[in-house]
């Protein structure tokens, strides 16, 4: 059965009439001063504790804020909450600070990047040690890239129109189908949403980078879609040793377990402890913890604090998928627009509904080659990739997949099709970004800084709809931190040991 007929059958069952999508956003962004340098100020006290605030935390650096929405089934409600998080945050910043509006960072000095702090509790110290480990493994500079994590799932009532009386195992398998198809067609997202073709030269100082095109104090690739997702950004070449294909949940869990528990010689040589005999890695495996897995998409399950992600997945299966390969949109103050979300939803439904065979070693190699080509040259429509066993121009592959996406968008309604086509016809945002910078005759940092100052000023003047909720969460997070730190606890080394023992190969 071809895909259009398959869609017709699914529609006749009532799937699209009862479509309910849950969405959440985690948005990272740097705090930067008005000189275009990383802010050295601590995480603002007015935002509460980054350890215990469920809406506003930090990522790798004290200067890398992370805004986390709850899940919503309404896009406008999601965007409204995301906006409130931005406005609430920038109103607490020092007046000389702005929210950096690009995935690639401002001017950086490796030694001056402050690693995030989470207080004196064991869990807070563990989070800090993890970040120290990232620094010794990859360098602090690489950890300052920022992006959007888009969390996506369908209501069980919607899934029931695909799989009546489905089990959790069947639900997990369906999300794995989605993940494999996402990996196959991630090039399309890079084409329509990749927005990081240029970097400040300090980002790759003393590192091999392969970027030969120079513009003022910046380096770029003319047809790159997302240098953030390249080997100089959000990647770890050693993780390819895990050979994760997402063919089964057990296989994925086992690979993560081995990656964490089995020592990896280069990381063993770095040592678990620094020259002051203080912990600098949680473990010396390819992964310190599950979240160190750098990939464009991951299966996820929420659960009680203290339970490891690997155990939550093992016991309860996949709840949602987390799309991690999305650059911040430089043209939007929130880093993502409603139109972007509509396009992501259409694409992810395609990944869910399109037949998804298991990935073998041959296809894994092809997908890696496609990935690298599109990251570095995907804005060129003549770039060739392997799409469904045929070597064709990426523009031709795009036409083929857009036709299928339009069939889904038609069934979704709400102008979904026109939004998708407008996004595709607008062309590469990375190309547009490059052209705009070069027309202004500004450096990468100066251009992004001027745009960031303007966006931050606009946000500072906005009202906050959820002010009571955000104030309460801020205050509650401080109380929770104080309670955590007042409790009697075991020695940190014993805590780390017990934490690692939760992983079973």
Protein Blocks (a to p, Z undefined) as FASTA:
>chain_A
ZZklmmmmmmmnommmmgccddddddddddddfkopacfbdcdfklopfklmmkbccdfb
mklccddddddfbfklmmmmmmmmmmmmmmmpcfkbccdfbfbdcdddfklmccddebjb
fklmmmmmmmmmmmmmnopklmmpccddddddddfklmmmmmghiafklmmmmmmmmmmm
mmmmmmmmmmmmgccfbccfklmgoiaehiabdghjbccdfkbfblmlmmklmccfklmm
nopghlafklmmmmmmmmmmpccfklmmnopadfkopafbfblcfblblmlpccfbdcdd
dddehiafklmmmmnopfbdcdfkbccdfkbfnlpafklmmmmmmmmmmmmmpccddddf
klmmmmmmmmmmmmmmmmpmkbccdeehiacdfklmmmmmmmmmmmmmmmngnolmmmmm
mmmmnopfklmmmmmmmmnopafklmmmmmmmmmmmmmmmpccfklmmmmmmmmmmmmmm
mmmmmpccddfklmmmmmmmmpcZZ
